[in-house]
Amino acid sequence: MLEPAGSNQSAQMRCVRMDKKKHCVKLSVQPSRALMDEKFIVLVQNAPPGFQMTIHSLHHSEDGHSWEAFGHYTADATGTVNVSQDHSVGGTYSGVEPMGLLWSLRPVPGSKPHLRFRKMNVQTPMEVTISVYQGHQTVFVDQVQLASVLVERWYMAPGVRRIPVTESNLTATLFLPPGPGPFPGVLDLWGGGGQLVEYRSALLASHGFASLALDYLTPKITLKTGKMVENDYFETAYKFLQQHPQVSGSRIAMMGLSFGTTMTLKMAVYSEVMKLSCAVCISGSHIQPVNATVEEIFIMFDTKSEKTRISEENEVIWHDVVLPVPTDPGMKADVGRLQCPLLLIVGEDDQNWAAPESAQDIKEMMEQAGNSHLLTLLSYANTGHLIEPPYTPHTRASRFKPVGSNELLVVLWGGETVAHSRAQEDAWRKTLAFLRENLYSRKNSAVTFTSHL
């Protein structure tokens, strides 16, 4: 937990006259300064008994857009509302939802359509203003706040070091936990949009893992030469981690989301250089030409583009592109050869990729090969493609520019907000446990379980 930002930020009181009596409504948020994956407690006190109120959160993102969430509450006989214990009867979420003020954040009315929340600068916090309004409100312009508190949500814990990496033609950022180490390492890959995405790596370092966020689709070497990287680019990144003086070279994992899963499985199965302690694969597939380069895999996907569907809302659905799952062993990574524990995370409403179908085939291949004891499968109902760290606002569809294309599309990711948010929280907790088990423990096997939420 981060240290409090200060009492003036964690609590605020404002006195108002209601029912001919003076009530000093107090709002507190604890902790007011915390990691993105930590829970907080939002407490309203000193309101009149039975007082109807709206608790509202507002975030101004780095790209200039505003996001809000809110719940409708009624004070108890003591004039108190505890968001962690009390029911919201309306708003952007309902029921007892301790973190609904974060995960149900949505663009404010009038915003551009199809926005996606993504933290770009991990060296600054996500700032959220939590406020209390009288009555059950849905519009907040020109409304008078009864109390307000500024909350900071960080991806980098105090002492985490952010180190840009450019050596050996890598485009990457290394995040090191506080202390001398050596720490277990994680090679962190994102998906088909490219760019250097740092926030998951920053959060991993905040939990004790040296994490290397790697740009492998739009790195500087590709922008300079016009050529996509070869498979040895990933081996170079692995060796950078392995040889770093503050990284334990014998305890390195690889984590991939979407297309990052494709490359994680390829390297875990076929690389002679990369000896992974474990792998985490999220919302991806093993379907790929076995001996292909990154560019050749993309070409293969392009040849199947006729299987792309368009929703009634004109959203692109790529789920069927690699289906049916091939029976040709040359068209999928031979996961039966895996020698390290694998955590496989999929959303059953993934509209972007055939992750659920791929997970089932991976499970069957590993059972047939006799290495299914290495597999941990988490499969979540009503969950979409973008399974991110906890309390990240759910995005069902958003604007997206694929690597190599100048066309800005609206892509359907899938998922229902409540179920998807539950899955993100559960999957992250189990991911950290999996990494600790296989990178910090001497044991070399994963616990196999399937979670349906």
Stockholm file with secondary structure:
# STOCKHOLM 1.0

chainA/1-453         MLEPAGSNQSAQMRCVRMDKKKHCVKLSVQPSRALMDEKFIVLVQNAPPGFQMTIHSLHHSEDGHSWEAFGHYTADATGTVNVSQDHSVGGTYSGVEPMGLLWSLRPVPGSKPHLRFRKMNVQTPMEVTISVYQGHQTVFVDQVQLASVLVERWYMAPGVRRIPVTESNLTATLFLPPGPGPFPGVLDLWGGGGQLVEYRSALLASHGFASLALDYLTPKITLKTGKMVENDYFETAYKFLQQHPQVSGSRIAMMGLSFGTTMTLKMAVYSEVMKLSCAVCISGSHIQPVNATVEEIFIMFDTKSEKTRISEENEVIWHDVVLPVPTDPGMKADVGRLQCPLLLIVGEDDQNWAAPESAQDIKEMMEQAGNSHLLTLLSYANTGHLIEPPYTPHTRASRFKPVGSNELLVVLWGGETVAHSRAQEDAWRKTLAFLRENLYSRKNSAVTFTSHL
#=GR chainA/1-453 SS CCCCCCHHHHEEEEEEEETTEEEEEEEEEESSEEETTSCCEEEEESCCTTCEEEEEEEEECTTSCEEEEEEEEECCTTSCEETTTSCBCSBSSCBSCTTHHHHTCEECTTSCSSCCCCCCCTTSCEEEEEEEEESSCSCCTTCCEEEEEEEEEESSCTTCEEEEECGGGCCEEEEECSSSCCEEEEEEECCTTCSCCCHHHHHHHHTTCEEEEECCSSCHHHHHHSCCCCTHHHHHHHHHHHHCTTEEEEEEEEEEETHHHHHHHHHHHHCSSCCCSEEEEESCCCBSCTTCCHHHHHHHHHHTGGGCEECTTSCEECTTTTCSCCCCGGGBCCGGGCCSCEEEEEETTCSSSCHHHHHHHHHHHHHHHTCGGGEEEEEETTCCSCCCSTTCCCCSEEEECCTTCCCCEEEECCCCHHHHHHHHHHHHHHHHHHHIIIIISSCCCCCCCCCCC
#=GC SS_cons         CCCCCCHHHHEEEEEEEETTEEEEEEEEEESSEEETTSCCEEEEESCCTTCEEEEEEEEECTTSCEEEEEEEEECCTTSCEETTTSCBCSBSSCBSCTTHHHHTCEECTTSCSSCCCCCCCTTSCEEEEEEEEESSCSCCTTCCEEEEEEEEEESSCTTCEEEEECGGGCCEEEEECSSSCCEEEEEEECCTTCSCCCHHHHHHHHTTCEEEEECCSSCHHHHHHSCCCCTHHHHHHHHHHHHCTTEEEEEEEEEEETHHHHHHHHHHHHCSSCCCSEEEEESCCCBSCTTCCHHHHHHHHHHTGGGCEECTTSCEECTTTTCSCCCCGGGBCCGGGCCSCEEEEEETTCSSSCHHHHHHHHHHHHHHHTCGGGEEEEEETTCCSCCCSTTCCCCSEEEECCTTCCCCEEEECCCCHHHHHHHHHHHHHHHHHHHIIIIISSCCCCCCCCCCC
//
